[in-house]
């Protein structure tokens, strides 16, 4: 599955913003890569408070991206090439400009209960600090309640104040959403990626959670996985026909653990098909510090987490395999080595390790050419609302500007949202004019044109990996066995069926390593894929290999 963030993918009309015709014009590139499914981030009508994840009309395309006819053309041309389209669907909240919310602002409206409206806290004056109905914090900073002077009450927004939460307890809300989704399916959409889906059920009555140093509750567990979540998702599945029509149903879920995800993605439960999880992306965050407090991740921890998900969902559920997306920094800068010497090699090895696991690999635009973090050096370069809120609050709390910039350089969502680097021209081939967000300074070296001209590029390694997945059923169905769990440099594992066994071994470091003891004998094995032109006795820096083991070399499991 290849994720497209449309405002940063390709600008066809020279307005500095990516659009749907730009996506259509690049479909042959995706087909040549071997993509099966395109996940399209939101293109619905929106005031763009959160770059389209605040929807004001679920059934129309925002003029920034084109017209409904352009989306129809995208669906048709994907299908002509044997690819499917997954639409990003935001069901936890809408925009404040959605007609439903506008109507709900009237306390006498039948739609008042379509959102979470609550009076001020008992014995407090509405609109004053501390009068909010609960102490919940927004995921994007500040409080999760906004006061509306028009109606004298507060509305809940777990994200920005421009994204009020829908009240799924109201059956009319659910039916309106399901009917809208059915119309998209009738239009030819092949499935949905559900944004923050396990927030749709809240525990009632809404109540305070454990307070942090600022007096606010930052514990996402207070608002995630409410008591009716599975009921709501099953109802959605049945009403939209997700399982019946064999539609892709990808659920992004905060704080989900292995046992819950196993239930949610079990086909017998007819809920979701795949789970986007976050545990492996929390390993470089210091939970005892404020937002975006950094700590070095340890490979042994990453292996432990990924192995737990491989084994925990085996035979029942299904993993989303990813290291980056529109909400995460670039993986080669985060987990690899983005120096000129090792960028391409580490990008290849991250891909090898991920793509040979069980699940569906997700490629985020530019990942397949090894795009790096943005490299911005000033606060003014950051455009994302989460980044701007973080910088403002951190500076107000006394954090130095240099520390704020260091956190943004590592964690800002803008790192993933710089325009796609198509070539070495001034605006990276993305647009003929200055784009909405600056292009990466290194786009003159790291771009699609350069990758296509180099048979040893990251791009061609991805093509080989995808071809291998398509060719070998063991990658889909084989058992996973982690090897060398305590090695802090080598990531190695087996994928096994009764007929075939693969060995994946990868050096996740910028130093060469001896061939580890404890791995199967590969003297008669077939080398299927390697990041380096020659396989030696040891492993070069950021070298990875995939072997098909000979019948006599297979270890007993």
C-alpha positions as CSV (number, residue, x, y, z in Angstrom):
1,X,0.0,0.0,0.0
2,X,1.4,3.4,-1.1
3,X,0.3,6.5,0.8
4,X,-0.2,9.7,-1.1
5,X,-0.4,13.0,0.8
6,X,-1.9,14.9,-2.1
7,X,-1.0,18.4,-1.2
8,X,2.7,17.4,-1.3
9,X,2.7,14.8,-4.2
10,X,2.4,16.6,-7.5
11,X,1.1,20.1,-8.6
12,X,-0.5,19.9,-12.0
13,X,-1.8,23.5,-12.3
14,X,1.0,25.7,-10.8
15,X,-0.8,26.9,-7.7
16,X,1.9,25.6,-5.3
17,X,-0.3,22.8,-4.0
18,X,-0.5,19.1,-5.0
19,X,-3.8,18.0,-6.6
20,X,-5.6,15.0,-8.0
21,X,-4.6,15.5,-11.7
22,X,-1.1,15.5,-10.4
23,X,-1.7,12.1,-8.8
24,X,-3.2,10.7,-12.0
25,X,-0.2,11.9,-14.0
26,X,2.1,9.8,-11.8
27,X,0.2,6.5,-11.8
28,X,2.6,4.8,-14.2
29,X,5.4,5.5,-11.7
30,X,3.4,3.7,-9.0
31,X,2.5,0.8,-11.3
32,X,6.2,0.3,-12.2
33,X,7.1,0.2,-8.5
34,X,4.7,-2.6,-8.0
35,X,2.1,-0.9,-5.8
36,X,-1.2,-2.8,-5.2
37,X,-3.2,-0.2,-3.3
38,X,-3.1,3.6,-3.0
39,X,-4.1,5.2,0.3
40,X,-5.1,8.8,-0.5
41,X,-5.0,11.2,2.4
42,X,-8.1,13.5,2.6
43,X,-9.1,15.5,-0.4
44,X,-12.6,16.4,0.9
45,X,-13.8,20.0,1.3
46,X,-12.1,21.5,4.3
47,X,-11.0,24.8,5.8
48,X,-7.6,23.1,6.1
49,X,-7.2,23.7,9.9
50,X,-5.4,20.3,10.0
51,X,-4.6,20.0,6.3
52,X,-7.8,18.2,5.3
53,X,-8.4,16.1,8.4
54,X,-11.0,18.6,9.4
55,X,-13.8,17.8,6.9
56,X,-16.6,20.3,6.1
57,X,-18.2,18.1,3.3
58,X,-17.5,14.4,3.2
59,X,-18.9,14.1,-0.3
60,X,-17.2,16.7,-2.4
61,X,-13.6,17.4,-3.3
62,X,-11.9,20.6,-2.1
63,X,-11.1,22.9,-5.0
64,X,-7.5,22.9,-3.9
65,X,-7.3,19.3,-5.1
66,X,-9.6,19.5,-8.1
67,X,-13.1,18.2,-8.7
68,X,-15.2,15.1,-8.2
69,X,-14.5,14.3,-11.8
70,X,-10.8,14.2,-11.1
71,X,-11.4,11.7,-8.3
72,X,-13.5,9.5,-10.6
73,X,-10.7,9.6,-13.1
74,X,-8.2,8.6,-10.5
75,X,-10.4,5.6,-9.5
76,X,-10.9,4.5,-13.1
77,X,-7.2,4.8,-14.0
78,X,-6.1,3.0,-10.9
79,X,-8.4,0.1,-11.7
80,X,-7.2,0.0,-15.3
81,X,-3.7,-0.6,-13.9
82,X,-4.9,-3.3,-11.5
83,X,-4.6,-1.1,-8.4
84,X,-7.1,-0.2,-5.7
85,X,-8.0,3.0,-3.9
86,X,-8.3,3.4,-0.2
87,X,-9.8,6.7,0.9
88,X,-8.8,8.3,4.2
89,X,-12.0,8.6,6.3
90,X,-12.2,10.8,9.4
91,X,-15.1,9.7,11.5
92,X,-14.2,10.8,15.0
93,X,-14.7,14.5,14.2
94,X,-15.7,17.0,11.5
95,X,-14.7,20.6,10.8
96,X,-16.5,23.4,12.7
97,X,-17.6,24.5,9.2
98,X,-19.5,21.3,8.6
99,X,-23.2,22.1,8.3
100,X,-23.9,19.5,11.0
101,X,-21.8,21.4,13.5
102,X,-23.1,24.8,12.5
103,X,-26.6,23.6,13.1
104,X,-25.6,22.0,16.4
105,X,-24.5,25.4,17.8
106,X,-28.2,26.2,18.3
107,X,-29.2,24.5,21.7
108,X,-32.7,23.9,20.3
109,X,-31.4,22.2,17.2
110,X,-32.1,18.4,16.6
111,X,-28.4,18.2,15.8
112,X,-27.3,19.6,19.2
113,X,-26.6,16.0,20.3
114,X,-24.6,15.2,17.2
115,X,-21.5,16.6,19.1
116,X,-20.4,16.7,22.7
117,X,-21.8,19.9,24.1
118,X,-21.5,20.3,27.9
119,X,-22.1,23.2,30.4
120,X,-19.3,24.7,32.4
121,X,-18.0,22.8,35.4
122,X,-20.2,23.0,38.5
123,X,-19.8,26.3,40.3
124,X,-17.6,27.9,37.7
125,X,-18.3,30.7,35.3
126,X,-18.5,29.6,31.7
127,X,-15.6,30.9,29.5
128,X,-13.2,31.3,32.4
129,X,-10.0,29.2,32.9
130,X,-10.8,25.9,34.7
131,X,-14.5,26.0,33.8
132,X,-14.1,23.3,31.1
133,X,-16.3,20.2,31.7
134,X,-13.3,17.9,32.1
135,X,-9.5,18.3,32.4
136,X,-8.8,16.6,29.2
137,X,-5.9,17.9,27.0
138,X,-6.0,18.0,23.2
139,X,-3.6,15.8,21.4
140,X,-2.4,18.9,19.6
141,X,-1.8,21.0,22.7
142,X,-4.0,23.0,25.1
143,X,-7.4,22.0,26.4
144,X,-9.8,19.6,24.6
145,X,-12.8,21.9,25.2
146,X,-13.6,25.1,23.4
147,X,-16.2,27.6,24.7
148,X,-18.9,28.8,22.3
149,X,-20.3,32.1,23.5
150,X,-23.2,31.7,21.1
151,X,-24.7,28.8,23.0
152,X,-23.0,29.3,26.3
153,X,-21.5,25.8,26.4
154,X,-18.3,24.0,25.6
155,X,-17.8,21.4,22.8
156,X,-15.2,18.6,22.8
157,X,-12.3,18.6,20.4
158,X,-9.6,16.0,21.0
159,X,-7.6,17.6,18.2
160,X,-7.8,21.3,17.2
161,X,-10.7,23.5,18.2
162,X,-11.6,23.4,14.5
163,X,-12.2,19.6,14.8
164,X,-15.2,19.0,17.1
165,X,-15.8,15.4,18.1
166,X,-18.9,13.6,16.7
167,X,-21.2,11.9,19.2
168,X,-21.4,8.3,18.1
169,X,-23.8,7.5,20.9
170,X,-26.5,9.2,18.7
171,X,-27.7,6.6,16.1
172,X,-28.5,9.4,13.6
173,X,-24.8,10.3,13.5
174,X,-23.8,6.8,12.8
175,X,-26.4,6.3,10.1
176,X,-25.5,9.5,8.3
177,X,-21.8,8.5,8.3
178,X,-22.6,5.0,7.1
179,X,-24.8,6.3,4.2
180,X,-22.0,8.6,3.2
181,X,-19.5,5.8,3.1
182,X,-21.9,3.6,1.0
183,X,-22.0,6.3,-1.6
184,X,-18.2,6.3,-1.8
185,X,-18.2,2.5,-2.3
186,X,-20.8,2.9,-5.1
187,X,-18.5,5.4,-6.7
188,X,-15.8,2.8,-6.9
189,X,-13.7,3.2,-3.8
190,X,-12.1,-0.1,-2.6
191,X,-11.9,0.6,1.1
192,X,-11.1,3.1,3.8
193,X,-8.3,4.0,6.2
194,X,-10.1,5.1,9.4
195,X,-8.3,8.0,11.2
196,X,-8.0,7.6,15.0
197,X,-11.0,5.2,14.8
198,X,-10.8,3.9,18.4
199,X,-11.7,7.3,19.8
200,X,-15.2,7.2,18.5
201,X,-16.6,5.6,21.7
202,X,-16.2,7.7,24.8
203,X,-16.8,6.4,28.4
204,X,-19.9,8.1,29.8
205,X,-20.4,10.3,31.7
206,X,-17.3,12.3,30.5
207,X,-15.1,12.7,33.6
208,X,-11.7,14.0,34.7
209,X,-8.7,11.8,34.2
210,X,-5.3,11.8,36.0
211,X,-3.9,15.3,35.9
212,X,-0.3,16.1,34.7
213,X,1.9,18.9,36.0
214,X,-0.2,21.4,34.0
215,X,-3.5,20.2,35.6
216,X,-4.6,18.5,32.3
217,X,-5.1,14.9,31.6
218,X,-2.8,13.8,28.8
219,X,-3.6,10.1,29.2
220,X,-5.0,9.0,25.8
221,X,-6.3,5.8,27.5
222,X,-9.0,7.9,29.1
223,X,-10.5,8.6,25.7
224,X,-9.5,5.6,23.6
225,X,-11.3,2.2,23.3
226,X,-14.6,3.2,24.9
227,X,-17.1,0.6,25.9
228,X,-19.1,0.7,22.7
229,X,-16.2,0.8,20.2
230,X,-16.5,-2.8,18.9
231,X,-20.3,-2.5,18.7
232,X,-19.9,0.7,16.6
233,X,-17.3,-0.8,14.3
234,X,-19.3,-4.0,13.8
235,X,-22.4,-1.9,13.0
236,X,-20.3,0.1,10.5
237,X,-18.9,-3.0,8.9
238,X,-22.4,-4.5,8.4
239,X,-24.0,-1.3,7.3
240,X,-21.3,-0.4,4.8
241,X,-20.6,-4.0,3.8
242,X,-16.9,-3.9,4.5
243,X,-16.5,-7.6,5.0
244,X,-19.3,-8.6,2.6
245,X,-17.9,-6.6,-0.3
246,X,-14.2,-7.5,0.6
247,X,-13.3,-3.9,1.1
248,X,-10.1,-2.9,2.8
249,X,-10.7,-1.6,6.3
250,X,-7.5,-0.1,7.9
251,X,-7.9,1.2,11.4
252,X,-5.5,3.7,13.0
253,X,-5.7,3.1,16.7
254,X,-4.0,5.0,19.5
255,X,-2.8,2.9,22.5
256,X,-4.0,-0.3,21.1
257,X,-2.2,-3.4,22.4
258,X,-1.7,-6.8,20.9
259,X,-4.7,-8.6,22.5
260,X,-7.1,-5.8,21.4
261,X,-5.7,-5.6,17.9
262,X,-6.0,-9.4,17.6
263,X,-9.7,-9.1,18.3
264,X,-10.3,-6.0,16.1
265,X,-8.7,-7.5,13.0
266,X,-10.0,-11.1,13.4
267,X,-12.0,-11.7,10.3
268,X,-14.6,-13.7,12.2
269,X,-15.5,-10.6,14.2
270,X,-16.3,-8.6,11.0
271,X,-14.8,-5.4,12.4
272,X,-11.5,-4.2,10.8
273,X,-9.0,-5.8,8.5
274,X,-5.7,-4.2,9.5
275,X,-4.4,-2.3,12.5
276,X,-2.2,0.8,12.3
277,X,-0.4,0.7,15.7
278,X,2.2,2.9,17.4
279,X,4.1,1.0,20.0
280,X,7.2,0.7,17.9
281,X,7.2,4.4,17.3
282,X,7.1,5.3,21.0
283,X,10.5,3.8,21.6
284,X,12.4,7.1,21.0
285,X,10.1,9.1,23.3
286,X,10.8,9.7,26.9
287,X,7.5,9.1,28.7
288,X,8.6,11.0,31.8
289,X,9.3,14.2,29.8
290,X,7.0,16.7,28.0
291,X,5.8,16.2,24.5
292,X,8.5,15.2,22.0
293,X,11.1,14.5,24.7
294,X,13.7,12.5,22.8
295,X,15.7,9.4,23.8
296,X,17.7,7.1,21.7
297,X,15.8,4.0,20.7
298,X,17.4,0.5,21.2
299,X,17.3,-2.1,18.5
300,X,16.7,-4.8,21.0
301,X,13.5,-3.0,22.1
302,X,12.4,-2.5,18.5
303,X,12.9,-6.2,17.8
304,X,11.0,-7.1,20.9
305,X,8.0,-4.9,20.0
306,X,7.8,-6.0,16.3
307,X,8.2,-9.7,17.3
308,X,5.4,-9.3,19.8
309,X,3.1,-8.0,17.1
310,X,4.2,-10.6,14.6
311,X,3.5,-13.5,17.0
312,X,0.5,-11.9,18.6
313,X,-1.5,-11.4,15.5
314,X,-0.3,-14.6,13.7
315,X,-3.1,-16.8,12.4
316,X,-5.9,-14.4,13.3
317,X,-5.2,-10.7,12.8
318,X,-3.1,-8.7,10.4
319,X,-0.3,-6.1,10.8
320,X,0.2,-2.8,9.0
321,X,4.0,-2.7,8.4
322,X,5.3,0.8,8.5
323,X,8.0,3.1,9.7
324,X,6.8,6.4,8.4
325,X,3.7,8.2,7.2
326,X,2.2,11.7,7.0
327,X,2.2,11.9,10.8
328,X,5.8,10.6,11.4
329,X,9.3,11.8,10.6
330,X,11.3,10.1,7.8
331,X,12.4,6.6,8.8
332,X,15.9,6.9,7.3
333,X,16.5,9.9,9.6
334,X,14.9,8.3,12.6
335,X,16.0,4.7,12.5
336,X,18.7,4.7,9.8
337,X,21.7,6.9,9.0
338,X,20.9,9.7,6.7
339,X,24.5,10.8,6.1
340,X,25.5,10.8,2.5
341,X,27.7,7.7,3.1
342,X,24.9,5.5,4.5
343,X,21.6,7.0,3.6
344,X,20.8,4.7,0.7
345,X,22.2,1.6,2.4
346,X,20.3,2.2,5.6
347,X,17.1,3.0,3.7
348,X,17.4,-0.3,1.9
349,X,18.0,-2.3,5.0
350,X,15.1,-0.7,6.9
351,X,12.9,-1.7,3.9
352,X,14.3,-5.3,3.7
353,X,13.6,-5.8,7.4
354,X,10.1,-4.4,7.3
355,X,8.9,-5.9,4.0
356,X,9.8,-9.5,4.8
357,X,7.6,-9.5,7.9
358,X,4.0,-10.8,7.9
359,X,1.4,-8.1,7.2
360,X,0.8,-5.4,4.6
361,X,3.8,-3.1,4.0
362,X,3.0,0.6,3.7
363,X,5.2,2.9,1.7
364,X,4.9,6.6,2.3
365,X,5.6,8.8,-0.7
366,X,9.3,9.4,-1.0
367,X,10.3,6.6,1.3
368,X,11.0,4.5,-1.8
369,X,13.8,6.9,-2.8
370,X,15.1,7.4,0.7
371,X,13.9,10.9,1.4
372,X,15.2,12.4,4.6
373,X,13.8,14.8,7.3
374,X,13.3,18.3,6.2
375,X,16.4,19.8,7.7
376,X,14.6,23.1,8.6
377,X,16.7,25.5,10.7
378,X,14.1,28.1,11.8
379,X,10.7,28.1,13.5
380,X,9.2,30.0,10.6
381,X,9.8,27.1,8.2
382,X,7.4,24.8,10.1
383,X,3.8,25.0,8.9
384,X,2.0,22.1,10.7
385,X,-0.4,23.2,13.4
386,X,0.8,20.6,15.9
387,X,4.4,21.8,15.4
388,X,3.4,25.5,15.8
389,X,1.3,24.7,18.9
390,X,4.2,22.7,20.4
391,X,6.7,25.5,19.7
392,X,4.5,28.2,21.2
393,X,3.8,26.2,24.4
394,X,7.4,25.0,24.8
395,X,8.8,28.5,24.4
396,X,6.3,29.9,26.9
397,X,7.3,27.2,29.4
398,X,10.9,28.3,29.2
399,X,12.3,25.7,26.7
400,X,15.2,27.2,24.7
401,X,14.6,27.9,21.0
402,X,17.5,25.6,20.1
403,X,15.9,22.7,22.1
404,X,12.5,23.4,20.4
405,X,14.2,23.3,17.0
406,X,15.9,20.1,17.9
407,X,12.6,18.5,18.8
408,X,10.9,19.8,15.7
409,X,13.8,18.6,13.5
410,X,13.3,15.1,14.9
411,X,9.6,14.8,15.3
412,X,7.6,17.4,13.4
413,X,5.0,16.1,10.9
414,X,6.4,18.7,8.4
415,X,9.4,16.3,8.0
416,X,7.1,13.9,6.0
417,X,5.1,16.7,4.3
418,X,7.8,18.4,2.3
419,X,7.0,18.1,-1.4
420,X,7.8,14.9,-3.2
421,X,11.2,15.2,-4.8
422,X,10.7,14.3,-8.5
423,X,13.9,15.9,-9.9
424,X,16.7,18.3,-9.2
425,X,15.0,21.4,-10.6
426,X,14.5,24.4,-8.2
427,X,11.1,23.2,-6.8
428,X,12.0,19.5,-7.1
429,X,9.7,18.9,-10.1
430,X,6.7,19.1,-7.7
431,X,5.6,22.5,-8.9
432,X,6.7,25.3,-11.3
433,X,6.3,27.8,-8.5
434,X,7.3,28.1,-4.8
435,X,5.5,25.3,-3.0
436,X,3.2,25.6,0.0
437,X,6.0,24.0,2.1
438,X,9.7,24.3,1.3
439,X,11.3,21.4,-0.6
440,X,14.1,19.4,1.0
441,X,17.5,21.2,0.4
442,X,18.9,17.8,-0.6
443,X,16.4,17.2,-3.4
444,X,19.1,18.0,-5.9
445,X,20.7,14.6,-5.0
446,X,17.7,12.7,-3.6
447,X,15.0,12.6,-6.2
448,X,13.0,10.2,-8.4
449,X,14.8,11.0,-11.6
450,X,18.2,10.3,-10.1
451,X,16.8,7.1,-8.5
452,X,15.4,5.8,-11.8
453,X,18.8,6.4,-13.5
454,X,20.7,4.4,-10.9
455,X,20.1,0.7,-11.0
456,X,21.6,0.4,-7.4
457,X,19.2,3.0,-6.0
458,X,16.8,2.7,-3.1
459,X,13.9,2.7,-5.6
460,X,15.1,-0.5,-7.4
461,X,15.7,-2.2,-4.1
462,X,12.0,-1.5,-3.2
463,X,11.0,-2.9,-6.6
464,X,12.9,-6.1,-5.9
465,X,11.3,-6.4,-2.4
466,X,7.8,-5.9,-3.8
467,X,8.4,-8.5,-6.5
468,X,9.8,-11.0,-3.9
469,X,6.6,-10.5,-1.8
470,X,4.4,-11.1,-4.9
471,X,6.5,-14.2,-5.8
472,X,6.9,-16.0,-2.5
473,X,3.8,-17.1,-0.5
474,X,6.0,-17.7,2.5
475,X,6.2,-14.0,3.0
476,X,2.5,-13.8,3.4
477,X,1.7,-17.0,5.2
478,X,5.0,-18.1,6.8
479,X,5.7,-18.4,10.5
480,X,7.9,-15.7,12.1
481,X,10.8,-16.6,14.4
482,X,13.0,-13.9,15.8
483,X,16.7,-14.8,16.1
484,X,19.4,-13.1,18.2
485,X,16.9,-11.1,20.3
486,X,19.6,-9.6,22.5
487,X,21.9,-8.5,19.7
488,X,22.0,-4.7,19.7
489,X,23.1,-4.4,16.1
490,X,21.8,-7.4,14.1
491,X,18.1,-7.8,13.2
492,X,17.6,-11.4,12.1
493,X,14.5,-13.7,11.7
494,X,13.1,-16.6,9.9
495,X,9.9,-16.9,7.8
496,X,8.9,-20.6,7.5
497,X,6.3,-22.9,5.9
498,X,6.5,-26.6,5.6
499,X,8.1,-26.2,2.1
500,X,10.2,-23.0,2.3
501,X,12.3,-21.2,4.9
502,X,13.7,-17.7,4.5
503,X,16.4,-16.1,6.6
504,X,16.5,-12.3,6.8
505,X,19.6,-10.9,8.4
506,X,20.4,-7.2,8.7
507,X,23.1,-5.1,10.2
508,X,21.3,-2.0,11.7
509,X,24.5,-0.1,12.3
510,X,27.0,2.1,10.6
511,X,29.9,-0.3,11.5
512,X,30.7,-3.6,9.9
513,X,29.9,-6.7,11.9
514,X,31.1,-10.3,12.1
515,X,28.6,-13.0,10.9
516,X,26.8,-13.7,14.2
517,X,27.0,-17.1,15.8
518,X,23.7,-18.7,16.2
519,X,22.4,-18.1,12.7
520,X,21.6,-21.0,10.4
521,X,24.3,-22.2,8.0
522,X,24.0,-20.4,4.6
523,X,26.7,-22.2,2.7
524,X,24.2,-24.0,0.5
525,X,21.5,-21.3,0.8
526,X,20.3,-19.3,-2.1
527,X,20.8,-15.5,-1.8
528,X,17.6,-13.9,-3.0
529,X,18.3,-10.3,-2.2
530,X,21.2,-8.2,-0.9
531,X,21.9,-4.5,-0.3
532,X,25.5,-5.0,-1.4
533,X,26.9,-6.3,-4.7
534,X,28.9,-9.0,-3.0
535,X,28.2,-11.1,0.1
536,X,31.3,-11.6,2.3
537,X,31.8,-13.6,5.4
538,X,30.7,-10.7,7.6
539,X,28.1,-8.0,7.3
540,X,29.1,-4.5,6.0
541,X,27.6,-1.4,7.6
542,X,23.8,-1.4,6.9
543,X,24.0,-4.6,4.9
544,X,20.9,-6.8,4.8
545,X,20.4,-10.2,3.0
546,X,17.5,-12.5,2.3
547,X,18.3,-16.2,1.9
548,X,16.2,-19.2,0.9
549,X,17.7,-21.9,3.1
550,X,18.6,-25.3,1.7
551,X,16.7,-28.4,2.9
552,X,19.6,-29.5,5.1
553,X,20.2,-26.1,6.6
554,X,16.8,-25.5,8.1
555,X,16.9,-25.3,11.9
556,X,14.3,-27.2,13.9
557,X,11.7,-24.7,15.2
